[in-house]
């Protein structure tokens, strides 16, 4: 990615002040603390600030270097808006006296602890405990965000006591909670659209349409996958893992709720199939020689993080091929590793021509 030129970076306080002092007669005392110096220093500070502000204006003017609200303004020029945070949804089962009415908006939560505050949900409709002493109710997070995606069996608290209710629990995890789209994801969508503009249902159109749906983190478009007029759209979630069924359904309904009818974004005659990507397991093992600066546990954790980041970076790229040489490089670049041997990827031995690290590399 191109970098901004070093515009006005030389306009420092010291350089500006020196030019101002140089413009004065040579026979004047210009040393620090002299009247000319003290009179011009405040102005030089302000001129230096003006140069810094000019640099910042330049940074905010380009999509690849801007951020926050300024990136939003840039994206809006092309009809792109930041995806809003989404609330998690799910179900809880209330236990209690038959006939007990549970009002809509009744709040339930996880248990709070020093490590994590309680996560609150509210019921979406009025319900009544049945003759069997239970009733299952739909709930929605009180606040939007991925923090609302919690495991089964963790919603066990009533925010306020309700007469006739003796217990509450969620048999399944809550899902669908998403944080507001971050700058990195928004920038990717912006660059995708301006570099690959859609035209009447071409491949770029399907890519951009899918990325507009909350929860989508990566897309592959396969034209003519099942004959003329067919398109397959393969999805990753924002975590770069296969997208959940709710996201797949949302994209299907957005692009083509009914085959060939043109009721969604897809043009008339297009048969669009939206599916989640298929996960492929990557198992890596090796014999490593440690430098002694890190334990084996620390090295393993660091390498797993680096490998996960690498796999995530290629998961939705045009070339998702896993490069075994790259895996070896990641292992050798892991702090605490001096060398490795017997590198296996999915059980296959990878021949290596790498050398041990030089001491000058500082690892």
Secondary structure, DSSP 8 states (H G I E B T S, - for coil): ------TTTT--HHHHHHHHHHTS-TTS--STTSHHHHHHHHHHHHHHHHHHHHHHHHHHTSTTT--HHHHHHHHHTTT------B--EEEEEEEESTT-EE-TT-EEEE---SSS---EEEESS-EE--TTSEEEEEEEESS-SGGG---TT-EEEESS--TTEEEEE-SS--B--B----HHHHHHHHHHHHHS---SS-HHHHHHHHHTSTTEEEEEEEETTTSTTEEEEEEEETTSSB--HHHHHHHHHHHHSSTTS--SSS-TT-EEEEEE-------EEEEEEE-SSS-HHHHHHHHHHHHHHHHHHHHTSS-----HHHHHHHHHTSTTEEEEEEEEETTEE---------GGG--
